[in-house]
């Protein structure tokens, strides 16, 4: 069964003005589709990857050919990304997640600042992550390219709870070179109820 690009849970224009419609169309229909097509192509030529879930594939990241690693990461990361955004005016972190964020970072604002710094300082393309670690803590990291904390050779390993795409294709049409402005504005469209759900699932294994 080949992997597929999931449908967006909202319209292409639903995240405006934070993310413009053209960016969403290109990002979802072209970039994500290309990751999926190349991943499916790699799997068709690699018997050991056939029948595996995307998480099982990423768990053996260090032994993958670059085409499978990069496009497998691209598929997982973007499928995750669409779900953790929602039209502006959404919820705040739930009680349990709020407590965990305050315990780890002092406050929600302090967490956002650390996350934005990780995203701004990621040289070139990559992602910023809020991660539930195997020890049950929350931490922030960034990864290059389409890597993520599920990869067994990631510097910071764990289950992503929240992540932002800092590739130029994610923000350049509206924000040009101003990645920090994109990072700051992006919090307007975070779907905190989905993030809280991710955190609960991570805590329950
Ligand atoms: Mn992207």
Boltz pocket constraint, residues with backbone or C-beta under 6 A from the ligand:
constraints:
  - pocket:
      binder: B
      contacts: [[A, 27], [A, 31], [A, 78], [A, 165], [A, 167], [A, 169], [A, 170]]
      max_distance: 6.0
